[in-house]
Amino acid sequence: MERLKSAVPAELRRAVGEGTAADLPFTTSRLLSFLEGLPLFHLVIGELTDPELALCRKDKGRAAELKGKGNECFSKREFEQALGFYSQALRYLPISSDGKDAGLIATLYVNRASTMHKLGLLEECIRDCDRAISVSPNYAKAWYRKGMVNASLKNYKSAINDLEVALSMEVTSSGKSNITQELKLILQKHQNVNQVGASSSDCTDAGFPHTVQQHEVILECVSTPNKGRGMMSPNDISPASLIHAEDPLAAIIMKSCRDTHCHYCFSEAPTDVVFCPSCTIPIYCSNRCQDKAVGQISGNQNTHLESNKNLVDIAKLSVTSTRCKTLDSKQNAEHKHECGGAHWSAVLPSDIVLAGRIMAQYIDKQLLAGKRSTISGPNLDLVHHYDQDSPASKFESHMYAIVLLSCVQSYYKSGISWAEDSLSQLVLLICQIKVNSIAIVHMKSMDGGKALTVDKRFSGSSGAVMCSVEQVRVAQAIYKSSSFFNHSCQPNVHAYFHLRTLVLRSTEYIKAGTPIELSYGPQAGEIDLPERQKSLRENYYFSCGCSSCSVLNLSDLVMNSFRCPQNNCLGAVSELTFNKCKENFVRVSMGESHVCSLSLPDISRFDGDMVKVGKLFFKTDAILNIDPGFCLSCRSRLDLSSSVAMSDRAISKINRLKELPSLDHAPEFLIAEALRSLEQIKKFRHPYSKALAQAQDTIAEAFAKVGDQEQARKHCKASIEILEKLYHTKHIIIAHELIKLVSIELSMGDSASAAASFAQAEAIFSLYYGPDVKKIFPYVDVLRRNVGERYIG
């Protein structure tokens, strides 16, 4: 792309950059005319779309080479390495329509299944056996391996059925003898043990697609004075109510998650991943997700079974009893137009590929309706802010639109004709995606999640850790209806994801007619006012005027502030400039950059902290100016540059604890140094600052690792107390911190305190996630049982 951009004359670049949305038909056609006469443009498009040049093409020779390496590792009992080679072989192996490679495909699945059996991955092993059977139903080894795994799972009835099928298909005498012996042993066990239950196959996404509870909240799209279109309800809404649930119009996985997450449902990929049948880029957690993304039914790969009627009946019975029901493959085949050997979707930016998926979806619908002439681009009826874009951004949108349209045309070829406004619509679509796309975020346990809640991990010994999670941005998506919900830095609804589904739930009582608003990213308490405003302006082209950004609030005064040099003063010393006017509002700015005007809050609604932190704002109606480095309560001056340097140095020393995989080496020295640094931070940073909260949390984790749970609890509680000032006592951030505290208290054997802390955390989780808590945080349910057992015991 950089080669193409530099080839465009400066005058043409300037014309595109200075144009408005109304000029798009002219600027797009002019740029397209230039590029069509440029050999470099056709070379670039050829590199992106030619299957022979594609980086993601299948390669049977490569697959065979990887299979050989897998066999070599398996023979050396290097099972993890063998597993990786077999998976890569499946990734590169072409799948022909005539089924001539069915034997090799089935062999690779069984080889991988055998490896997973050795590693104790039994459910995954069964799924691979079923995949081998679906490709080659008369493959005795697949039936045998499946039977042996079912026996390991004590699913003896299924195991007997599998081995009987394997015995009827086995052609060698030694093989028949081996299967017969295994059958005898399993029949004996079956007589002594009740059947546990049937095994599952290809069900890593059981219950997919996500179905949430029915909700009765009536939503209306209304026009608001300051924010344009927004959402509200004519009825009152209770806390924890399900507001809205929606699957995306289109979604695309982030490049950073391509090898770790399913490309359709975006869940963490299991060991037995499956791959696109036509290219090497996507991975899927199951055949079901593969079918949804690619648009082909995995079960259709089946070859004919042997003619023996009884054998056919047995095989069919076993396959249908263990495979999930396949979904309609014609729906949302989002990867289909990107495949077939072309690799443009792997090279272009994610938001451009997302635009391509929306474009292809629109074209497919038009073709299905019989409209083959003058197909243009989709109009999502969403804001785009094209006219506010920088000249460089406008030019880039033009270039990507032309390249994307050329790549999409290479798939549809001459099957359709394009309207003159196709490029204009595509440029606007790209701009709409920039403004309206939502990051799909999944929660990831940082310490093993379920494993952490096993009883032995809650001893007070060295090596114990605290439950913690982090958000992982796994995908980018467009949700058509959800795009109408406006932003607030103090939202009244919580947005979360179950696989691809976006769910909105109320976190407080919402009065009828009140705007229903979610957070586009930054929230009050998370980052301060100037950074929030900067982020929203850069990403969404607006200055936020929500309650947190229009009224002076505690978190913005203290989160990045320093301590007043007077020991008896709780006032904050900020790097910002505050100007109070007679009209009873405060202007906040950093240097020459004006941020916004904030009204003074109703003091009756706040505790004493607000007054103590900024006493000067409430003592007088006179004009007031407070420069950086001066206390907001008593005007005492602080050497700000020295305080910043000293506190940053102390913070960096504490953060060294995070960089260590363990504290086995000189833990006493490291923690002693961290404690001295903590005292330095307390000396310079405000008692409610976020830096102090993070320092307390880091030290709590260190004490937990070395087994000093009493100190871990002390510092964890100190961190929570600060966060409750920055957010509020029922914020989801507090729940996550309380879970850490629960794990510490369980390690101490303090079951009563653990139960009380867990009850507080569970109430917050239920407010934010309702009944979906178990789906989003499976370990919370395990922890609940652990707490209950300890408390009762």
C-alpha positions in Angstrom: 0.0 0.0 0.0 2.8 2.4 0.8 4.2 1.9 -2.8 0.8 2.8 -4.2 0.3 5.8 -2.0 3.7 7.3 -2.9 2.9 6.8 -6.6 -0.1 9.1 -6.5 0.7 12.7 -7.5 0.7 15.3 -4.8 -2.0 17.4 -6.5 -4.3 14.4 -6.7 -3.6 13.5 -3.1 -4.4 17.1 -2.1 -7.7 17.1 -4.1 -8.8 13.9 -2.3 -7.8 15.2 1.1 -9.6 18.5 0.7 -12.8 17.0 -0.6 -16.1 16.6 1.3 -18.6 13.8 1.3 -20.5 15.5 -1.5 -17.3 15.4 -3.6 -16.8 11.6 -3.3 -18.2 10.7 -6.7 -15.6 13.0 -8.3 -12.6 12.2 -6.1 -13.1 8.4 -6.2 -13.5 8.3 -9.9 -10.5 10.5 -10.5 -8.3 8.5 -8.2 -9.5 5.2 -9.8 -8.8 6.5 -13.3 -5.3 7.3 -12.3 -4.7 3.9 -10.6 -6.2 1.9 -13.4 -3.5 3.3 -15.7 -0.7 2.5 -13.3 1.0 -0.9 -13.8 2.0 -0.9 -10.1 -1.7 -1.0 -9.1 -2.4 -4.1 -11.2 0.7 -5.7 -9.8 -0.4 -5.1 -6.2 -3.9 -6.4 -6.9 -2.4 -9.4 -8.5 -0.2 -10.1 -5.5 -3.3 -9.9 -3.2 -5.7 -12.0 -5.3 -3.6 -14.5 -7.4 -3.9 -18.0 -5.8 -0.5 -18.9 -7.2 1.1 -16.0 -5.3 -0.9 -16.4 -2.2 0.9 -16.8 1.2 -2.1 -18.8 2.5 -2.4 -21.5 -0.2 -2.7 -25.1 0.7 0.3 -27.4 0.0 -0.1 -31.2 0.0 3.7 -31.6 0.0 4.1 -29.4 3.0 1.3 -31.3 4.8 3.0 -34.7 4.1 6.3 -33.3 5.4 4.6 -32.1 8.6 2.9 -35.4 9.1 6.3 -37.2 8.9 7.7 -34.9 11.5 4.7 -35.6 13.7 5.2 -39.4 13.3 8.9 -39.0 14.3 8.0 -37.0 17.4 5.3 -39.5 18.3 7.7 -42.4 18.1 10.0 -40.5 20.5 7.1 -39.9 22.8 7.4 -36.2 22.3 3.6 -35.9 22.2 3.2 -32.1 22.5 5.5 -31.6 19.5 3.8 -34.3 17.6 0.4 -32.6 18.3 1.7 -29.3 16.8 3.0 -31.0 13.7 -0.2 -32.9 13.0 -2.3 -29.8 13.5 -0.1 -27.9 11.0 -0.4 -30.8 8.5 -4.2 -30.5 8.7 -3.9 -26.8 8.2 -1.9 -27.2 4.9 -3.7 -30.2 3.5 -5.9 -29.4 0.5 -9.4 -30.9 0.7 -10.5 -32.0 -2.8 -14.1 -32.1 -3.8 -13.7 -35.7 -5.2 -12.6 -37.0 -1.8 -9.4 -38.5 -3.2 -7.4 -37.3 -0.1 -10.0 -38.6 2.4 -7.6 -41.3 3.5 -4.8 -38.8 4.4 -7.2 -36.5 6.1 -8.7 -39.3 8.2 -5.2 -40.6 9.1 -4.1 -37.1 10.3 -7.2 -36.8 12.5 -6.6 -40.2 14.0 -2.9 -39.5 14.5 -3.7 -36.3 16.3 -6.4 -38.1 18.3 -3.9 -40.7 19.4 -1.5 -38.0 20.5 -4.2 -36.2 22.5 -5.1 -39.6 24.0 -1.6 -39.8 25.3 -1.8 -36.3 26.7 -5.1 -37.0 28.5 -7.2 -34.8 26.2 -10.0 -37.3 26.0 -12.9 -35.2 24.8 -10.8 -33.6 22.1 -9.6 -37.0 21.1 -13.2 -38.2 20.5 -14.0 -35.2 18.4 -11.0 -35.9 16.1 -12.1 -39.5 15.8 -15.5 -38.4 14.7 -14.0 -36.1 12.2 -12.0 -39.0 10.8 -15.1 -41.1 10.7 -17.1 -38.3 8.9 -14.4 -38.3 6.2 -13.8 -42.1 6.0 -16.6 -44.0 7.8 -15.0 -47.4 7.3 -11.7 -46.4 8.9 -11.2 -49.1 11.6 -8.5 -47.2 13.5 -10.8 -44.2 14.0 -13.5 -46.4 15.5 -11.0 -48.3 17.6 -9.4 -45.1 19.0 -12.8 -43.7 19.8 -13.8 -46.8 21.6 -10.7 -46.9 23.7 -11.2 -43.2 24.8 -14.9 -43.9 25.6 -13.7 -46.7 27.7 -11.3 -44.4 29.5 -14.2 -42.1 30.2 -16.2 -45.1 31.4 -18.7 -44.7 28.6 -18.7 -48.5 28.2 -21.9 -48.8 26.1 -20.5 -46.4 23.5 -17.1 -48.0 23.7 -18.6 -51.4 23.0 -20.5 -50.1 20.0 -17.4 -48.4 18.7 -15.2 -51.4 19.0 -17.8 -53.7 17.4 -17.8 -51.4 14.4 -14.0 -51.4 14.4 -13.9 -55.2 14.6 -16.3 -55.5 11.6 -14.1 -53.2 9.5 -10.6 -54.5 10.5 -9.0 -56.6 7.8 -5.9 -57.9 9.5 -6.0 -60.9 11.8 -3.7 -59.3 14.4 -5.9 -56.2 14.5 -9.0 -58.3 14.9 -7.4 -60.2 17.8 -6.3 -57.0 19.6 -9.8 -55.5 19.3 -11.4 -58.7 20.5 -9.3 -58.7 23.6 -10.2 -55.1 24.4 -13.8 -55.8 23.9 -13.7 -58.6 26.4 -12.2 -56.4 29.1 -14.7 -53.6 28.4 -17.6 -56.0 28.5 -16.5 -57.1 31.9 -16.2 -53.6 33.2 -19.6 -52.7 31.7 -21.2 -55.5 33.7 -19.8 -54.0 37.0 -20.3 -50.3 36.4 -23.4 -48.3 35.4 -23.2 -46.4 32.2 -22.0 -42.8 32.8 -23.4 -41.3 29.7 -22.8 -40.8 26.0 -19.7 -39.0 24.8 -19.9 -35.7 23.0 -18.3 -34.7 19.7 -17.5 -31.4 18.2 -19.4 -29.6 20.9 -16.9 -27.1 22.2 -19.6 -24.6 21.4 -22.5 -26.4 22.8 -25.5 -24.1 23.0 -24.2 -21.9 20.2 -25.5 -19.5 19.1 -25.9 -17.8 22.4 -29.5 -17.5 23.6 -30.2 -15.0 26.3 -33.3 -14.7 28.4 -36.2 -12.9 27.0 -36.5 -9.3 28.0 -39.4 -6.9 28.1 -37.5 -3.6 27.9 -39.0 -1.4 25.2 -36.4 0.7 23.4 -36.9 3.8 21.3 -34.4 5.6 19.1 -34.8 9.3 19.8 -33.0 12.5 18.8 -31.2 14.2 21.6 -30.0 17.9 21.6 -26.3 17.3 22.1 -25.7 13.7 21.0 -27.9 13.2 18.0 -29.7 9.8 17.9 -29.8 7.9 21.1 -31.7 5.2 22.9 -34.2 5.4 25.7 -37.2 3.5 27.2 -40.7 4.8 27.9 -40.7 2.6 31.0 -38.6 2.5 34.2 -35.8 -0.1 34.1 -34.7 -2.0 37.2 -31.1 -2.7 37.9 -29.6 -5.8 36.3 -32.3 -5.9 33.6 -31.4 -7.2 30.2 -31.6 -4.2 27.9 -30.5 -5.6 24.6 -28.8 -8.6 23.0 -27.5 -8.6 19.4 -25.4 -10.6 17.0 -23.0 -8.6 14.8 -23.8 -7.5 11.3 -20.2 -8.5 10.6 -17.1 -9.3 12.7 -13.4 -9.9 12.2 -10.8 -11.4 14.5 -7.9 -9.2 15.6 -4.6 -10.1 14.0 -3.1 -10.7 17.4 -5.6 -13.5 18.1 -5.4 -15.3 14.8 -3.5 -18.3 16.2 -5.2 -18.4 19.6 -8.9 -17.9 19.1 -11.6 -19.3 16.9 -12.2 -17.0 13.9 -15.9 -17.3 14.1 -17.1 -17.4 17.7 -13.8 -15.8 19.1 -13.5 -18.2 22.0 -10.1 -19.5 22.9 -9.2 -22.2 20.4 -9.1 -25.8 21.8 -6.3 -28.2 21.1 -8.3 -30.0 18.4 -8.7 -26.9 16.1 -10.1 -27.3 12.6 -9.1 -25.3 9.6 -10.5 -23.6 6.6 -10.8 -26.2 3.8 -9.4 -23.8 1.1 -6.7 -21.6 2.8 -4.4 -21.7 5.8 -5.4 -18.6 7.6 -8.5 -19.2 9.8 -8.7 -21.7 12.7 -12.0 -22.7 14.2 -12.9 -24.3 17.6 -15.3 -26.8 15.9 -16.7 -27.9 12.6 -19.8 -26.0 13.5 -18.0 -22.6 13.5 -16.1 -23.7 10.4 -19.4 -24.3 8.6 -20.8 -21.0 9.7 -17.8 -19.1 8.5 -17.0 -20.9 5.3 -20.5 -21.9 4.2 -20.0 -25.6 3.8 -21.3 -28.5 5.8 -18.5 -30.6 7.3 -20.7 -33.7 7.2 -21.0 -33.5 3.4 -17.4 -34.6 3.2 -18.5 -38.1 4.0 -17.7 -40.8 1.5 -19.9 -43.8 1.0 -20.0 -46.5 3.6 -19.5 -50.1 2.7 -22.5 -51.8 1.2 -23.1 -54.0 4.2 -26.5 -52.8 5.5 -25.9 -53.7 9.2 -22.6 -52.0 9.1 -24.1 -48.9 7.6 -26.8 -48.8 10.3 -24.3 -49.2 13.1 -22.0 -46.5 11.7 -24.8 -44.0 11.1 -26.2 -44.6 14.6 -22.8 -43.9 16.2 -22.1 -40.8 14.1 -25.5 -39.2 14.6 -25.5 -39.9 18.3 -22.2 -38.0 18.9 -22.3 -35.1 16.4 -23.9 -31.8 17.0 -26.7 -30.7 14.7 -25.2 -28.6 11.8 -26.5 -25.1 11.3 -27.6 -23.6 8.0 -24.4 -23.0 6.1 -25.9 -20.3 3.9 -26.2 -17.9 6.8 -23.2 -15.6 7.5 -20.6 -17.4 5.4 -18.4 -14.4 6.2 -15.0 -16.0 5.1 -16.2 -17.5 1.8 -15.4 -14.5 -0.4 -12.0 -14.1 1.1 -10.9 -17.6 0.4 -9.9 -19.8 -2.5 -6.2 -19.0 -2.2 -6.3 -15.2 -2.2 -4.7 -13.7 0.9 -5.8 -10.1 0.8 -7.9 -10.6 3.9 -4.7 -11.6 5.8 -2.8 -8.5 4.6 -5.3 -5.6 4.7 -6.1 -3.9 8.1 -8.9 -5.5 10.1 -11.4 -2.6 9.6 -10.9 -2.8 5.9 -11.5 -6.6 5.9 -14.6 -5.9 8.0 -15.9 -3.5 5.4 -15.3 -6.2 2.8 -17.4 -8.6 4.8 -20.3 -6.1 5.0 -20.0 -5.4 1.3 -20.0 -9.1 0.4 -23.0 -9.8 2.6 -24.9 -7.0 0.9 -23.9 -8.3 -2.6 -25.0 -11.8 -1.7 -28.4 -10.6 -0.6 -28.8 -8.6 -3.8 -27.8 -11.6 -5.9 -30.2 -13.8 -4.0 -33.0 -11.4 -4.7 -32.1 -11.5 -8.4 -30.6 -8.0 -8.6 -27.5 -8.6 -10.8 -27.2 -5.1 -12.3 -25.8 -1.9 -10.9 -24.9 -3.2 -7.4 -23.6 -0.4 -5.2 -22.4 -0.4 -1.7 -24.5 -0.8 1.5 -25.8 2.2 3.4 -25.8 1.4 7.1 -27.5 4.7 8.1 -24.7 5.3 10.6 -22.6 8.4 11.2 -19.3 8.6 9.4 -17.7 12.0 10.2 -16.0 11.9 6.8 -15.8 15.7 6.6 -14.1 15.9 9.9 -11.4 13.4 8.8 -7.8 14.6 8.2 -6.7 14.9 4.6 -4.3 11.9 5.2 -7.2 9.8 6.5 -9.5 10.7 3.6 -6.8 9.7 1.1 -6.2 6.5 2.9 -9.9 5.6 2.9 -10.0 6.2 -0.9 -7.0 4.0 -1.5 -8.3 1.2 0.7 -11.7 1.4 -0.9 -10.3 1.0 -4.4 -8.1 -1.9 -3.4 -10.9 -3.6 -1.4 -13.4 -3.3 -4.3 -10.8 -4.7 -6.7 -10.3 -7.7 -4.3 -14.0 -8.3 -3.9 -14.4 -8.0 -7.7 -11.9 -10.8 -8.1 -14.2 -13.1 -6.2 -17.4 -12.2 -7.9 -15.7 -11.7 -11.3 -18.2 -11.0 -14.1 -21.2 -12.3 -12.2 -22.3 -8.7 -11.3 -21.9 -5.2 -12.6 -21.1 -2.2 -10.3 -22.9 1.1 -10.0 -21.0 4.3 -10.4 -21.4 5.2 -6.7 -20.0 1.8 -5.5 -16.7 3.4 -4.5 -18.3 6.4 -2.8 -20.4 4.1 -0.7 -17.5 2.0 0.2 -15.4 5.0 1.3 -18.3 6.0 3.6 -18.7 2.5 4.8 -15.0 2.4 5.9 -15.5 5.7 7.7 -18.7 4.3 9.4 -16.7 1.4 10.6 -14.0 3.6 12.1 -16.6 5.5 14.1 -19.1 2.7 14.9 -17.2 -0.6 15.2 -17.0 -2.1 18.7 -14.2 -4.1 20.1 -15.3 -7.6 21.1 -13.7 -8.2 24.5 -13.4 -11.5 26.3 -12.3 -12.0 29.9 -9.1 -14.0 30.4 -8.0 -15.6 33.6 -4.4 -14.6 34.4 -3.8 -17.5 36.9 -5.5 -20.6 35.7 -9.1 -19.7 36.7 -10.7 -23.0 37.6 -7.4 -24.6 38.6 -6.8 -21.9 41.2 -10.0 -22.9 43.1 -8.8 -26.4 43.8 -8.4 -26.9 47.5 -4.7 -27.5 47.4 -4.0 -24.1 45.9 -5.5 -22.4 48.9 -2.9 -23.4 51.4 -0.9 -20.7 52.9 2.3 -22.0 51.4 4.6 -20.3 49.0 3.4 -20.2 45.4 -0.2 -19.3 46.2 -1.6 -16.7 43.8 -4.6 -14.4 43.6 -7.5 -14.8 41.2 -7.2 -12.1 38.6 -8.6 -11.5 35.1 -7.8 -9.1 32.2 -9.8 -8.0 29.2 -8.5 -9.3 25.9 -9.6 -7.5 22.7 -10.3 -10.5 20.4 -12.3 -9.0 17.5 -13.9 -6.0 15.9 -17.5 -5.9 14.9 -20.4 -3.8 13.7 -23.6 -4.0 15.7 -26.3 -2.1 13.8 -28.8 -1.4 16.5 -26.3 -1.1 19.3 -24.6 1.7 17.4 -27.4 3.9 18.4 -26.6 3.8 22.1 -24.7 6.9 23.1 -21.6 7.1 25.2 -21.2 8.2 28.9 -18.1 8.1 31.0 -20.4 7.0 33.8 -22.7 4.6 31.9 -25.9 3.2 33.2 -25.6 0.0 31.3 -22.8 -2.6 31.1 -21.8 -4.1 27.8 -20.3 -7.6 27.6 -19.9 -10.4 25.1 -20.9 -14.0 25.0 -18.9 -15.3 22.0 -20.1 -13.0 19.2 -23.2 -11.7 21.0 -23.2 -8.3 22.5 -25.3 -8.1 25.7 -26.4 -4.8 27.4 -27.6 -4.9 31.0 -28.6 -2.0 33.3 -26.4 -1.4 36.3 -28.7 1.1 38.1 -32.3 2.2 38.2 -33.1 4.0 34.9 -36.1 6.3 35.0 -38.4 6.3 32.0 -37.2 8.7 29.3 -33.6 8.8 30.7 -30.9 8.2 28.0 -29.6 4.7 28.1 -25.9 5.0 27.6 -22.9 2.7 27.6 -19.1 3.4 27.6 -17.2 3.5 24.3 -14.0 2.7 26.2 -12.7 5.2 28.7 -14.7 5.6 32.0 -14.5 7.9 34.9 -12.1 6.3 37.4 -10.2 4.5 34.6 -8.4 7.4 33.0 -8.6 11.1 33.9 -10.7 13.8 32.2 -8.1 15.1 29.7 -7.2 11.6 28.5 -10.8 10.6 28.2 -11.6 13.7 26.2 -8.6 13.2 23.9 -9.5 9.6 23.3 -13.1 10.3 22.4 -12.1 13.2 20.1 -9.5 11.2 18.2 -11.7 8.1 17.9 -15.2 9.4 17.7 -14.9 13.1 16.8 -16.9 14.5 19.8 -16.3 16.1 23.1 -18.1 14.2 25.9 -20.6 16.2 27.9 -21.8 13.4 30.2 -22.4 13.9 33.9 -18.8 13.0 34.7 -17.3 15.3 32.0 -19.6 18.3 32.8 -19.5 18.2 36.6 -16.4 18.3 38.8 -16.0 14.8 40.3 -13.7 13.3 42.9 -11.9 10.7 40.6 -10.8 13.3 38.1 -9.4 15.5 40.9 -7.4 12.7 42.7 -6.6 9.8 40.4 -3.4 11.3 39.0 -2.8 13.9 41.7 -0.1 14.4 44.3 -0.3 14.8 48.1 -0.5 18.3 49.7 2.8 19.1 51.5 0.8 19.9 54.6 0.3 16.7 56.5 -3.1 17.6 57.9 -4.5 18.5 54.4 -6.3 16.0 52.1 -6.2 18.5 49.2 -5.0 17.3 45.8 -2.1 18.8 43.9 -2.7 18.5 40.2 -0.7 19.0 37.0 -3.7 20.7 35.5 -4.8 24.4 35.7 -8.2 25.1 37.3 -10.0 28.5 36.8 -13.2 29.0 38.8 -15.5 31.7 37.4 -18.3 33.7 39.0 -20.9 31.6 37.1 -20.0 28.8 39.5 -18.2 26.6 37.0 -14.5 25.5 36.6 -12.4 25.5 33.5 -9.8 22.7 33.4 -6.8 22.9 31.1 -3.4 21.3 30.7 -0.9 23.8 29.4 -2.4 25.7 26.4 -4.9 23.0 25.7 -8.4 23.8 26.8 -10.3 20.7 28.1 -13.8 21.7 29.2 -15.9 23.5 31.7 -17.2 21.7 34.8 -20.1 22.7 37.0 -19.7 22.4 40.7 -21.6 19.4 42.2 -24.4 19.4 44.7 -22.3 18.9 47.9 -25.3 17.3 49.6 -24.9 14.3 47.3 -21.2 13.7 48.2 -19.3 12.6 51.2 -16.8 14.9 52.9 -13.9 13.7 50.6 -15.0 16.0 47.8 -14.9 19.1 49.9 -11.6 18.1 51.6 -9.9 17.4 48.2 -11.0 20.7 46.6 -12.0 22.9 49.5 -11.2 26.2 47.6 -13.9 25.5 45.0 -16.6 25.5 47.7 -15.5 28.2 50.1 -16.1 31.2 47.9 -17.9 32.5 44.9 -15.0 34.7 43.9 -12.9 34.1 40.7 -10.2 31.6 41.5 -7.1 30.4 39.7 -5.1 27.4 40.8 -1.9 26.7 38.9 -0.3 23.3 38.5 1.6 22.3 41.7 -0.7 24.1 44.1 -3.1 22.4 46.5 -6.8 22.6 45.6 -7.7 23.0 49.3 -5.1 25.3 50.9 -2.9 26.6 48.0 0.3 25.1 49.5 2.9 24.7 46.8 4.6 21.4 45.9 7.7 20.9 43.9 5.8 19.0 41.2 8.8 18.0 39.0 10.6 16.5 41.9 7.5 14.7 43.2 6.8 13.3 39.7 10.4 12.0 39.4 10.5 10.5 42.9 7.1 8.8 42.6 7.8 7.4 39.1 11.1 6.0 40.3 9.3 4.2 43.2 6.6 2.9 41.0 9.1 1.4 38.6 10.8 -0.4 41.4 7.5 -2.0 42.5 6.6 -2.9 39.0 9.8 -5.1 38.9 7.8 -7.6 40.9 5.4 -8.0 37.9 8.3 -8.8 35.5 9.5 -11.8 37.5 8.0 -15.3 36.7 8.4 -16.1 40.4 9.8 -14.7 43.6 11.9 -17.7 44.4 15.1 -15.7 44.1 15.8 -13.2 46.9 12.1 -12.6 47.7 12.9 -10.8 51.0 15.1 -8.3 49.2 12.7 -7.6 46.4 9.6 -7.2 48.7 11.6 -5.1 51.2 12.6 -2.8 48.4 9.0 -2.7 47.2 7.7 -1.8 50.7 10.2 1.1 50.9 9.1 2.3 47.5 5.4 2.1 48.6 6.2 4.5 51.4 7.8 6.8 48.9 4.6 6.7 46.8 2.5 7.4 49.9 4.7 10.4 50.6 4.2 12.0 47.2 1.0 10.7 45.6 -2.5 11.6 46.8 -4.0 8.9 49.2 -6.7 8.3 46.6 -4.5 8.2 43.5 -4.6 5.3 41.1 -0.9 4.8 41.2 -1.1 4.1 44.9 -3.9 1.6 44.4 -2.0 -0.2 41.7 1.1 -0.3 43.9 -0.8 -1.8 46.8 -2.3 -4.5 44.4 1.1 -5.4 43.0 2.6 -5.9 46.5 -0.5 -7.9 47.6 0.2 -10.3 44.7 3.8 -10.6 45.7 3.0 -11.4 49.3 0.5 -14.0 48.1 3.1 -15.7 46.0 5.6 -16.0 48.9 2.9 -17.3 51.3 2.5 -14.2 53.6 -1.3 -14.1 53.2 -1.9 -11.7 56.1 0.2 -9.0 54.4 -1.4 -9.9 51.1 -4.8 -9.3 52.6 -3.7 -6.0 54.1 -2.5 -4.6 50.8 -5.4 -6.0 48.8 -7.9 -4.3 51.1 -5.9 -1.0 50.8 -6.1 -1.2 47.1 -9.9 -1.8 47.2 -10.5 1.1 49.5 -8.8 3.5 47.0 -10.7 2.0 44.0 -14.0 2.5 45.8 -13.1 6.3 45.9 -12.3 6.4 42.2 -15.3 4.3 41.0 -18.0 3.4 43.5 -18.6 0.5 45.8 -20.7 -1.5 43.3 -18.5 -1.0 40.2 -17.4 -4.2 38.4 -13.8 -3.3 39.1 -14.4 -3.7 42.8 -15.9 -7.2 42.2 -12.7 -8.3 40.4 -10.6 -7.0 43.3 -12.8 -8.7 45.9 -12.3 -12.0 44.1 -8.6 -11.6 44.7 -9.3 -10.9 48.4 -11.5 -14.1 48.5 -8.6 -16.2 47.3 -6.3 -14.8 49.9 -8.8 -15.3 52.7 -9.4 -18.9 51.7 -5.6 -19.4 51.7 -5.6 -18.1 55.2 -8.3 -20.5 56.3 -10.6 -17.5 57.1 -13.8 -19.0 55.7 -16.1 -16.5 57.3 -14.3 -13.5 55.8 -14.0 -15.2 52.4 -17.7 -15.9 52.4 -18.5 -12.2 53.2 -16.1 -10.9 50.5 -17.5 -13.4 48.0 -21.1 -12.4 48.8 -20.2 -8.7 48.1 -18.5 -9.6 44.8 -21.2 -12.0 43.7 -23.9 -9.2 44.2 -21.9 -6.9 41.9 -21.3 -9.7 39.3 -25.1 -10.4 39.2 -25.8 -6.7 38.7 -23.5 -6.5 35.7 -23.9 -9.9 34.2 -27.2 -11.3 35.5 -27.4 -15.1 34.9 -24.5 -14.9 32.4 -21.9 -14.8 35.2 -21.3 -18.5 34.9 -20.7 -18.2 31.1 -18.4 -15.2 31.4 -16.5 -16.3 34.5 -16.7 -20.1 34.9 -14.3 -20.0 37.8 -16.6 -17.8 39.9 -19.1 -20.7 40.2 -16.3 -23.1 41.2 -15.1 -20.5 43.8 -18.6 -20.2 45.1 -18.7 -23.9 45.9 -15.3 -23.8 47.4 -16.3 -20.9 49.7 -19.5 -22.7 50.6 -17.8 -25.9 51.5 -15.1 -24.2 53.6 -17.7 -22.1 55.4 -20.0 -25.0 56.2 -17.1 -27.2 57.2 
